[in-house]
């Protein structure tokens, strides 16, 4: 619907069986546009004229409007799914999509986990893991191999778990970090930006996915070495690994 059509339809939902002059006041639509818009709504089957001299108008009930739109969009969705191969040849676009808002980030993570068929490799803090725990448990039941690199001291027993060493510098480097690769096809990551707000991205780009996968694997490799050879590593690089991690002296 156009803006004027929407205003008039809403006005009639609130004030059923109204005259044209009343609709103008109730909707705020300019007088010259009221009857033109009413006729357009009649043609769309969204309102019905009643009586004569003068005519009053009544709206299609809201429940009917919603049901009609649900059926319409289901038809469109079904058509697109049936013909998706002809419409788009690019199954895995190379784009990088931004996600804003904590709820949207969690929803996207859950969606990607639900798509998993073979493997999930991820790195997260405890609180973020709790948000996707049920989806990961369901994936494990589907025999998806889950490997997690967990930053917090509290650990979620999900698949094969690698704990991150508790160095002071860890939180500075990995604060609010969430990274996930699913089936080597889907990648997602989130972090705190310079304004201290969490922002996230997901992608099907194979270059991005390879970087994310390698990043998690190398973090696991380093932490396994730290766990196995703690004393000589601390002796060489310092108790917070500052001589190893501070490449620019920051």
C-alpha positions as YAML, in Angstrom:
chain: A
units: angstrom
residues:
- id: 1
  name: UNK
  ca: [0.00, 0.00, 0.00]
- id: 2
  name: UNK
  ca: [1.01, 3.59, -0.54]
- id: 3
  name: UNK
  ca: [1.36, 5.92, 2.44]
- id: 4
  name: UNK
  ca: [-2.10, 7.40, 1.89]
- id: 5
  name: UNK
  ca: [-3.67, 3.97, 1.39]
- id: 6
  name: UNK
  ca: [-2.11, 2.77, 4.63]
- id: 7
  name: UNK
  ca: [-3.37, 5.81, 6.57]
- id: 8
  name: UNK
  ca: [-6.93, 5.41, 5.30]
- id: 9
  name: UNK
  ca: [-7.01, 1.65, 5.87]
- id: 10
  name: UNK
  ca: [-5.78, 2.10, 9.46]
- id: 11
  name: UNK
  ca: [-8.30, 4.89, 10.05]
- id: 12
  name: UNK
  ca: [-11.14, 2.64, 8.88]
- id: 13
  name: UNK
  ca: [-9.94, -0.24, 11.07]
- id: 14
  name: UNK
  ca: [-10.30, 2.13, 14.04]
- id: 15
  name: UNK
  ca: [-13.55, 3.75, 12.84]
- id: 16
  name: UNK
  ca: [-15.59, 1.29, 10.79]
- id: 17
  name: UNK
  ca: [-18.27, 2.59, 8.38]
- id: 18
  name: UNK
  ca: [-17.05, 6.14, 7.97]
- id: 19
  name: UNK
  ca: [-17.97, 8.79, 5.39]
- id: 20
  name: UNK
  ca: [-15.39, 10.30, 3.06]
- id: 21
  name: UNK
  ca: [-15.36, 13.60, 4.97]
- id: 22
  name: UNK
  ca: [-14.79, 11.74, 8.25]
- id: 23
  name: UNK
  ca: [-12.01, 9.66, 6.74]
- id: 24
  name: UNK
  ca: [-10.17, 12.82, 5.70]
- id: 25
  name: UNK
  ca: [-10.13, 14.05, 9.31]
- id: 26
  name: UNK
  ca: [-9.38, 10.64, 10.83]
- id: 27
  name: UNK
  ca: [-6.56, 9.74, 8.45]
- id: 28
  name: UNK
  ca: [-4.94, 13.11, 7.80]
- id: 29
  name: UNK
  ca: [-4.94, 12.42, 4.05]
- id: 30
  name: UNK
  ca: [-5.40, 15.65, 2.01]
- id: 31
  name: UNK
  ca: [-8.98, 16.15, 0.77]
- id: 32
  name: UNK
  ca: [-8.19, 15.96, -2.98]
- id: 33
  name: UNK
  ca: [-6.49, 12.60, -2.45]
- id: 34
  name: UNK
  ca: [-9.11, 10.92, -0.24]
- id: 35
  name: UNK
  ca: [-11.56, 9.64, -2.88]
- id: 36
  name: UNK
  ca: [-8.77, 8.74, -5.30]
- id: 37
  name: UNK
  ca: [-7.18, 6.67, -2.55]
- id: 38
  name: UNK
  ca: [-10.51, 5.14, -1.50]
- id: 39
  name: UNK
  ca: [-11.09, 3.96, -5.07]
- id: 40
  name: UNK
  ca: [-7.61, 2.44, -5.18]
- id: 41
  name: UNK
  ca: [-8.32, 0.55, -1.95]
- id: 42
  name: UNK
  ca: [-11.67, -0.68, -3.34]
- id: 43
  name: UNK
  ca: [-9.86, -1.99, -6.43]
- id: 44
  name: UNK
  ca: [-7.45, -3.87, -4.14]
- id: 45
  name: UNK
  ca: [-10.32, -5.39, -2.15]
- id: 46
  name: UNK
  ca: [-9.17, -3.74, 1.06]
- id: 47
  name: UNK
  ca: [-12.28, -1.62, 1.68]
- id: 48
  name: UNK
  ca: [-15.91, -1.86, 0.61]
- id: 49
  name: UNK
  ca: [-18.48, 0.89, -0.06]
- id: 50
  name: UNK
  ca: [-21.75, 0.62, 1.82]
- id: 51
  name: UNK
  ca: [-25.03, 2.41, 1.10]
- id: 52
  name: UNK
  ca: [-25.64, 5.43, -1.11]
- id: 53
  name: UNK
  ca: [-25.89, 9.22, -0.87]
- id: 54
  name: UNK
  ca: [-23.58, 9.50, 0.93]
- id: 55
  name: UNK
  ca: [-21.50, 6.33, 0.76]
- id: 56
  name: UNK
  ca: [-19.84, 4.94, 3.85]
- id: 57
  name: UNK
  ca: [-16.76, 2.74, 3.77]
- id: 58
  name: UNK
  ca: [-15.75, -0.32, 5.76]
- id: 59
  name: UNK
  ca: [-12.37, -2.11, 5.81]
- id: 60
  name: UNK
  ca: [-11.44, -5.69, 5.13]
- id: 61
  name: UNK
  ca: [-11.06, -7.14, 8.67]
- id: 62
  name: UNK
  ca: [-7.48, -7.13, 9.90]
- id: 63
  name: UNK
  ca: [-7.43, -10.93, 10.35]
- id: 64
  name: UNK
  ca: [-8.41, -11.38, 6.69]
- id: 65
  name: UNK
  ca: [-5.80, -8.85, 5.60]
- id: 66
  name: UNK
  ca: [-3.07, -10.71, 7.52]
- id: 67
  name: UNK
  ca: [-4.15, -14.14, 6.22]
- id: 68
  name: UNK
  ca: [-4.22, -12.87, 2.63]
- id: 69
  name: UNK
  ca: [-0.71, -11.47, 2.97]
- id: 70
  name: UNK
  ca: [0.63, -14.65, 4.57]
- id: 71
  name: UNK
  ca: [-0.78, -16.71, 1.68]
- id: 72
  name: UNK
  ca: [0.61, -14.22, -0.84]
- id: 73
  name: UNK
  ca: [4.12, -14.30, 0.59]
- id: 74
  name: UNK
  ca: [4.04, -18.08, 0.93]
- id: 75
  name: UNK
  ca: [3.24, -18.29, -2.78]
- id: 76
  name: UNK
  ca: [6.12, -15.93, -3.56]
- id: 77
  name: UNK
  ca: [8.54, -17.84, -1.31]
- id: 78
  name: UNK
  ca: [7.51, -21.19, -2.79]
- id: 79
  name: UNK
  ca: [7.96, -19.84, -6.31]
- id: 80
  name: UNK
  ca: [11.43, -18.48, -5.52]
- id: 81
  name: UNK
  ca: [12.51, -21.74, -3.90]
- id: 82
  name: UNK
  ca: [11.23, -23.77, -6.85]
- id: 83
  name: UNK
  ca: [13.11, -21.60, -9.34]
- id: 84
  name: UNK
  ca: [16.13, -20.59, -7.24]
- id: 85
  name: UNK
  ca: [18.62, -22.34, -9.54]
- id: 86
  name: UNK
  ca: [17.32, -20.47, -12.58]
- id: 87
  name: UNK
  ca: [17.14, -17.14, -10.71]
- id: 88
  name: UNK
  ca: [20.59, -17.27, -9.10]
- id: 89
  name: UNK
  ca: [23.60, -19.29, -10.17]
- id: 90
  name: UNK
  ca: [25.67, -18.01, -7.25]
- id: 91
  name: UNK
  ca: [25.02, -20.50, -4.43]
- id: 92
  name: UNK
  ca: [27.67, -19.04, -2.12]
- id: 93
  name: UNK
  ca: [27.98, -15.27, -2.74]
- id: 94
  name: UNK
  ca: [31.32, -13.66, -1.97]
- id: 95
  name: UNK
  ca: [29.80, -10.84, 0.05]
- id: 96
  name: UNK
  ca: [30.37, -9.94, 3.67]
- id: 97
  name: UNK
  ca: [27.15, -9.03, 5.51]
- id: 98
  name: UNK
  ca: [27.09, -6.93, 8.66]
- id: 99
  name: UNK
  ca: [24.87, -7.87, 11.60]
- id: 100
  name: UNK
  ca: [23.84, -5.32, 14.21]
- id: 101
  name: UNK
  ca: [22.23, -6.02, 17.57]
- id: 102
  name: UNK
  ca: [22.93, -8.80, 20.06]
- id: 103
  name: UNK
  ca: [19.69, -10.66, 19.32]
- id: 104
  name: UNK
  ca: [20.38, -10.63, 15.58]
- id: 105
  name: UNK
  ca: [23.90, -11.95, 16.15]
- id: 106
  name: UNK
  ca: [22.60, -14.82, 18.28]
- id: 107
  name: UNK
  ca: [19.85, -15.60, 15.75]
- id: 108
  name: UNK
  ca: [22.36, -15.76, 12.89]
- id: 109
  name: UNK
  ca: [24.70, -18.01, 14.90]
- id: 110
  name: UNK
  ca: [21.83, -20.36, 15.71]
- id: 111
  name: UNK
  ca: [20.73, -20.39, 12.08]
- id: 112
  name: UNK
  ca: [24.20, -21.34, 10.82]
- id: 113
  name: UNK
  ca: [24.58, -24.04, 13.47]
- id: 114
  name: UNK
  ca: [21.23, -25.54, 12.44]
- id: 115
  name: UNK
  ca: [22.55, -25.79, 8.86]
- id: 116
  name: UNK
  ca: [25.64, -27.73, 9.92]
- id: 117
  name: UNK
  ca: [26.05, -31.20, 8.41]
- id: 118
  name: UNK
  ca: [29.69, -32.10, 9.11]
- id: 119
  name: UNK
  ca: [31.75, -29.74, 11.24]
- id: 120
  name: UNK
  ca: [31.56, -26.67, 13.46]
- id: 121
  name: UNK
  ca: [34.75, -24.91, 14.57]
- id: 122
  name: UNK
  ca: [34.24, -22.01, 16.94]
- id: 123
  name: UNK
  ca: [35.87, -19.77, 19.52]
- id: 124
  name: UNK
  ca: [33.80, -18.03, 22.19]
- id: 125
  name: UNK
  ca: [33.40, -16.72, 25.73]
- id: 126
  name: UNK
  ca: [31.15, -18.57, 28.17]
- id: 127
  name: UNK
  ca: [28.20, -16.16, 28.00]
- id: 128
  name: UNK
  ca: [28.04, -16.38, 24.20]
- id: 129
  name: UNK
  ca: [28.29, -20.15, 24.34]
- id: 130
  name: UNK
  ca: [25.27, -20.37, 26.62]
- id: 131
  name: UNK
  ca: [23.19, -18.54, 23.98]
- id: 132
  name: UNK
  ca: [23.89, -21.22, 21.37]
- id: 133
  name: UNK
  ca: [24.29, -24.24, 23.65]
- id: 134
  name: UNK
  ca: [21.01, -25.94, 22.68]
- id: 135
  name: UNK
  ca: [21.77, -25.60, 18.96]
- id: 136
  name: UNK
  ca: [25.28, -27.02, 19.44]
- id: 137
  name: UNK
  ca: [23.93, -29.94, 21.48]
- id: 138
  name: UNK
  ca: [21.39, -30.64, 18.72]
- id: 139
  name: UNK
  ca: [24.19, -30.53, 16.12]
- id: 140
  name: UNK
  ca: [26.22, -33.04, 18.14]
- id: 141
  name: UNK
  ca: [23.19, -35.35, 18.22]
- id: 142
  name: UNK
  ca: [23.12, -35.09, 14.40]
- id: 143
  name: UNK
  ca: [26.72, -36.37, 14.53]
- id: 144
  name: UNK
  ca: [28.18, -33.01, 13.55]
- id: 145
  name: UNK
  ca: [31.76, -32.76, 14.85]
- id: 146
  name: UNK
  ca: [32.01, -29.71, 17.13]
- id: 147
  name: UNK
  ca: [35.40, -28.31, 18.17]
- id: 148
  name: UNK
  ca: [35.41, -25.28, 20.46]
- id: 149
  name: UNK
  ca: [38.13, -22.93, 21.69]
- id: 150
  name: UNK
  ca: [36.70, -21.49, 24.92]
- id: 151
  name: UNK
  ca: [38.10, -18.29, 26.43]
- id: 152
  name: UNK
  ca: [36.49, -18.32, 29.88]
- id: 153
  name: UNK
  ca: [37.49, -20.36, 32.91]
- id: 154
  name: UNK
  ca: [33.98, -21.81, 32.92]
- id: 155
  name: UNK
  ca: [33.72, -24.44, 30.21]
- id: 156
  name: UNK
  ca: [30.72, -25.79, 28.33]
- id: 157
  name: UNK
  ca: [31.09, -29.52, 27.58]
- id: 158
  name: UNK
  ca: [30.30, -29.30, 23.87]
- id: 159
  name: UNK
  ca: [32.11, -31.71, 21.57]
- id: 160
  name: UNK
  ca: [35.91, -31.49, 21.64]
- id: 161
  name: UNK
  ca: [36.85, -28.61, 23.93]
- id: 162
  name: UNK
  ca: [40.12, -26.67, 24.06]
- id: 163
  name: UNK
  ca: [40.48, -24.25, 26.96]
- id: 164
  name: UNK
  ca: [42.23, -20.93, 26.50]
- id: 165
  name: UNK
  ca: [45.08, -20.10, 28.85]
- id: 166
  name: UNK
  ca: [44.11, -17.47, 31.47]
- id: 167
  name: UNK
  ca: [46.68, -14.79, 30.75]
- id: 168
  name: UNK
  ca: [46.08, -11.16, 31.66]
- id: 169
  name: UNK
  ca: [46.61, -10.18, 28.06]
- id: 170
  name: UNK
  ca: [43.98, -12.63, 26.74]
- id: 171
  name: UNK
  ca: [40.98, -10.47, 27.56]
- id: 172
  name: UNK
  ca: [42.58, -7.43, 25.96]
- id: 173
  name: UNK
  ca: [43.21, -9.28, 22.70]
- id: 174
  name: UNK
  ca: [40.08, -11.43, 22.54]
- id: 175
  name: UNK
  ca: [37.50, -9.29, 24.38]
- id: 176
  name: UNK
  ca: [33.92, -10.10, 23.27]
- id: 177
  name: UNK
  ca: [35.30, -12.15, 20.41]
- id: 178
  name: UNK
  ca: [33.09, -14.77, 18.76]
- id: 179
  name: UNK
  ca: [34.22, -16.71, 15.68]
- id: 180
  name: UNK
  ca: [32.58, -19.67, 13.97]
- id: 181
  name: UNK
  ca: [33.07, -21.72, 10.80]
- id: 182
  name: UNK
  ca: [30.40, -24.21, 9.72]
- id: 183
  name: UNK
  ca: [31.12, -27.02, 7.22]
- id: 184
  name: UNK
  ca: [33.89, -24.84, 5.69]
- id: 185
  name: UNK
  ca: [31.00, -23.07, 3.91]
- id: 186
  name: UNK
  ca: [29.72, -20.44, 6.36]
- id: 187
  name: UNK
  ca: [31.74, -18.08, 8.49]
- id: 188
  name: UNK
  ca: [30.75, -15.62, 11.21]
- id: 189
  name: UNK
  ca: [32.62, -13.35, 13.62]
- id: 190
  name: UNK
  ca: [31.82, -10.64, 16.17]
- id: 191
  name: UNK
  ca: [33.90, -8.28, 18.29]
- id: 192
  name: UNK
  ca: [33.85, -4.95, 20.12]
- id: 193
  name: UNK
  ca: [34.59, -2.03, 17.81]
- id: 194
  name: UNK
  ca: [36.33, 1.24, 18.64]
- id: 195
  name: UNK
  ca: [33.09, 2.58, 20.15]
- id: 196
  name: UNK
  ca: [32.94, -0.46, 22.45]
- id: 197
  name: UNK
  ca: [29.84, -1.75, 20.66]
- id: 198
  name: UNK
  ca: [29.58, -5.33, 19.48]
- id: 199
  name: UNK
  ca: [29.33, -5.70, 15.72]
- id: 200
  name: UNK
  ca: [29.31, -8.85, 13.66]
- id: 201
  name: UNK
  ca: [29.65, -10.19, 10.14]
- id: 202
  name: UNK
  ca: [28.89, -13.39, 8.28]
- id: 203
  name: UNK
  ca: [30.03, -14.59, 4.90]
- id: 204
  name: UNK
  ca: [30.19, -17.45, 2.39]
- id: 205
  name: UNK
  ca: [33.42, -16.04, 0.97]
- id: 206
  name: UNK
  ca: [36.00, -18.84, 0.96]
- id: 207
  name: UNK
  ca: [38.89, -16.44, 1.58]
- id: 208
  name: UNK
  ca: [37.22, -15.02, 4.71]
- id: 209
  name: UNK
  ca: [36.26, -18.50, 5.91]
- id: 210
  name: UNK
  ca: [39.82, -19.78, 5.50]
- id: 211
  name: UNK
  ca: [41.18, -16.85, 7.55]
- id: 212
  name: UNK
  ca: [38.64, -17.48, 10.34]
- id: 213
  name: UNK
  ca: [39.37, -21.21, 10.34]
- id: 214
  name: UNK
  ca: [43.12, -20.65, 10.46]
- id: 215
  name: UNK
  ca: [42.77, -18.03, 13.22]
- id: 216
  name: UNK
  ca: [40.90, -20.45, 15.50]
- id: 217
  name: UNK
  ca: [43.24, -23.35, 14.74]
- id: 218
  name: UNK
  ca: [46.36, -21.30, 15.43]
- id: 219
  name: UNK
  ca: [44.91, -20.04, 18.72]
- id: 220
  name: UNK
  ca: [44.28, -23.67, 19.73]
- id: 221
  name: UNK
  ca: [47.82, -24.67, 18.64]
- id: 222
  name: UNK
  ca: [49.43, -21.87, 20.68]
- id: 223
  name: UNK
  ca: [47.41, -22.65, 23.80]
- id: 224
  name: UNK
  ca: [48.22, -26.36, 23.61]
- id: 225
  name: UNK
  ca: [51.91, -25.45, 23.47]
- id: 226
  name: UNK
  ca: [51.47, -23.08, 26.42]
- id: 227
  name: UNK
  ca: [49.78, -25.81, 28.44]
- id: 228
  name: UNK
  ca: [52.48, -28.39, 27.64]
- id: 229
  name: UNK
  ca: [55.56, -26.15, 27.96]
- id: 230
  name: UNK
  ca: [54.49, -23.43, 30.39]
- id: 231
  name: UNK
  ca: [57.71, -22.94, 32.37]
- id: 232
  name: UNK
  ca: [60.22, -22.51, 29.52]
- id: 233
  name: UNK
  ca: [57.74, -20.30, 27.62]
- id: 234
  name: UNK
  ca: [57.22, -18.00, 30.63]
- id: 235
  name: UNK
  ca: [60.96, -17.86, 31.19]
- id: 236
  name: UNK
  ca: [61.59, -16.78, 27.60]
- id: 237
  name: UNK
  ca: [58.58, -14.48, 26.97]
- id: 238
  name: UNK
  ca: [57.53, -13.21, 30.42]
- id: 239
  name: UNK
  ca: [54.66, -14.09, 32.75]
- id: 240
  name: UNK
  ca: [52.07, -12.38, 30.50]
- id: 241
  name: UNK
  ca: [53.84, -13.40, 27.28]
- id: 242
  name: UNK
  ca: [54.48, -9.72, 26.65]
- id: 243
  name: UNK
  ca: [57.72, -10.43, 24.75]
- id: 244
  name: UNK
  ca: [55.79, -12.71, 22.41]
- id: 245
  name: UNK
  ca: [52.53, -10.82, 21.95]
- id: 246
  name: UNK
  ca: [53.50, -7.13, 22.04]
- id: 247
  name: UNK
  ca: [54.89, -6.89, 18.54]
- id: 248
  name: UNK
  ca: [54.70, -3.08, 18.47]
- id: 249
  name: UNK
  ca: [55.63, -2.60, 22.11]
- id: 250
  name: UNK
  ca: [52.07, -1.59, 23.08]
...
